[in-house]
Amino acid sequence: MDKYDDDTTYAIGELAREFDITPRSIRFYEEQGLMSPSRTGQNRVYLNKDRVRLKLILRGKRLGFSLAEVKTLFDMYDSNPNSAVQLEAMLEMTEQKRAVLHQQLEDIQMLMTELDDVEARCREELAELKRGKIA
């Protein structure tokens, strides 16, 4: 039997440990409408679909997607699970994210060059000062 069969249920603590996040984070994702576990009394009961969603939320965050963007994708999927629209939206979001990262990379490279220049000038001035003190 697969550990992640559709019948498997999880407690909030189990998911938190598995994904190395806090239960509070999981509750926050619920508040944002990204997950909706069932309940048994006061306890939340997570199904495999909730586990998969949590995994996708965390992957989206790692890739730089906002929770609103992740929710948009989930909403599209929920309304039509095999939708080309969802895939096209994901491709567009990926393209936008890639463009932002390229710009950030260019900005970082420019800053590194500026830092190199400042460092070189500081080293030159320091060497001149040291030569002046020695002479």
N, C-alpha and C positions, 0 to 999 in steps of 0.2 A: 504494500500500500504506500503510495506517494505521500510524503510529509505534507504536501500542499494540496491535497485533494479538496474538492469543493465543499465537502462536508466538515472539514476541519474548522474548529472555532478557536479564537485566541482571546486572551484577556489583554487589557491595555498594557499591563506590565510586560507581558511576553513580547508584544510588538515593539515596545520601547527598547527592551534589551536587544532584540534581534537587529534593530536598525540603529542602535546606539544613540537614541534620542530620549527626551523626557516624555512621560505621560502628558505633561502640560502641553508639549508641542502637538501631540496627537489630538488633544482636546481643542487646541487652537485651530487645527486643520478642519475639525468637525464644525466649529463655529463659523468658519469661512465657507462652509457648504461643500467641502472637498471629499468628505467621508460621512457616511451615515450608518453607524452600527446599530444593530438591534439592541434591545435591553431585556435583561432578566432582573426585574426589581430595579435596584439602583446600579447594577453592574452592566457595563457595556459588553456586548458580545460581538466580536469582529469575525467576519467570514473571510474566506480566501480572497474574495473580490476586494474587500477592504484592505487586506495585506498588499495586494497588487497595486491598488491605488496609492497606498502609502509609499510603496517603492517608486512609483512613477512621480509622485510629488517630490520626493527627495532627489530623484534623478533630474527632474525639471529644475529644481533649485540649484543643483550642481552645475547645470548647463547655463544658468543665469536667467531662467524664466521666472517671472513674478508668479505669485500664487493666483493672481487674477488671470494670467495667461494660461496657467495650468487648468484653472476652473473652466475657462472658455473651451479648452480642448475636451475636458470631461463632459461638459454640457453638450457639445457637438456629438461626442461618442454616445452619450446616453440617448440622444434623440434619434440617432441612426448609426448603430455600431459598425457598419461596414461602408462608411461614407467616404467617397472621394473628396468631398468638401473638407472633411477633417484632415485628410492627408495633405490636401493643398494648403490648408491653413497652417499645418505644422511646417510644411516646406517654406511658406512665406515667413513664419516666425523665426525659423532657423536661419533663413537668409538675412533677416533684419538683425538677429543676434550676432551673426557672423560679421556683418558690416560694422556694428558697434565695436566688436572686439578688434577688428582690423584698425579702426580709428584709435582705439585705446592703445594698441600696440605701436602705432605710428607716434602717438603722443609720448609714450614711454621711451621710445627710441630717441626722440628729440630731447626729452629731459635728460636721458643718459648722456647724450652728446654735450649738453649744456653743463652737466655735472663734471664731465671729463675736462671741459674747458676751465671751469672754476677751480677744480682740483689742480690742474697744471699751473694756472696763474698763482695759486696759493703756494704751491711747492717752489716755484721760481722766486717769489717774493721772500719766502722763508729762507731759501738758500742764499739770496742776496743779503738778507739781514744777518745771517750767521757769518757770512764772509766779512761783512762790515764790522762785526764784533771781534772777529779773530784778527783782522788787520789792524 
